[in-house]
Amino acid sequence: MNTKERLSTQFTLHPAAEAPELLAQPTAEALPTVDGAVDVFAIDPVIADTAALLDATGLGPETSANCVLVAGARGGEERVAACLVLAHTRADVNKRVKKLLDVRKASFLPMERAVVDSGMEYGGIGPIGLPTHYRVLIDSRIVEADDVIIGSGIRGSKLILAGQALASLPGAEVIDGLAHEIA
């Protein structure tokens, strides 16, 4: 049974475009930019964090992706990127992301700023609907996945879509070695 089939035994899946109430406004507005089917399912916000969701569903960490927002500056110009990595990996912020952004130091955006800039809830931030000046860096392992669970922009739901669909996001960059497996 694949990830989507397993989820459908525990949750009701809806085409995301038909359930905008389950999405942050920026996510709902950006759905037409995604090639392929995107489904959404409501969850208890208590299980919005990846580890809690995986525990509740019995799914493995290779089925879920985390989106972290990172920034750095060079010559007074701020450079921001969303890094999408599988749950059993961690974005290589200190080396790989820093080099990709061409900055001396890269740091996670503070929670308050991430929420305000993205228009999404903390714990629900996903790559669909982020500000257009953000780079969207996607670990290549995600693109190879049949189905991936990501944030919908709110803590009360999740999206599921093919990894390849994420590569279709405007400005998406598929990067080999963006993340390292967590030991």
C-alpha positions, 0 to 999 in steps of 0.5 A: 500500500502506498502512502496516499492509500495508507493515509486514506484509511485514516483521513479523508483526502480532498483535492486541495483546490476544492478545499481552500478552507484547509489551506493558508491563503497564499497556498490556496492562491498558488495551487494552480502553479503546481503540475499534478494532483495535490490532495489535502487532509485535515488533521488535529493541530496537535499532530502538525509537527512531523514526528507527531504526524508520523507517530499518529499515522505509522508512516516512515520519515521518508514519506514527509518533508519539512520546509525550513526558511533560511536567510543570509546576506551579501553586500547588503542584499538579503537572500532567502531560501526555502529548503525542502528536505525529507523528515529523516534528513537535515538541511545542510545549512552551514555548508551547502545552503550557504554556498548556494545562497553565496553568503558568509553565514546562513541562519534559520529565519526567526519564527515570527518573521517566517510566519509574517513573511510566508502568511502561513502558520508556524508548523505548517509552512510549506513551499507552495505559496511562499513569496516569489523572491524566495528561492525554493531549494528541493533535495533531490530525494524528494523528487524521486518520491511517489508521494510526499506529505508537506505543510499546507500553510496551517497546522490543521491540515497537510498536503500530499502530492508527487515529489515530481510535482514539487519540482514544477513549482515556479523557481524550484531548484532540485539540489543533490546533497541539500540535506544529510541523513540524521544519524 
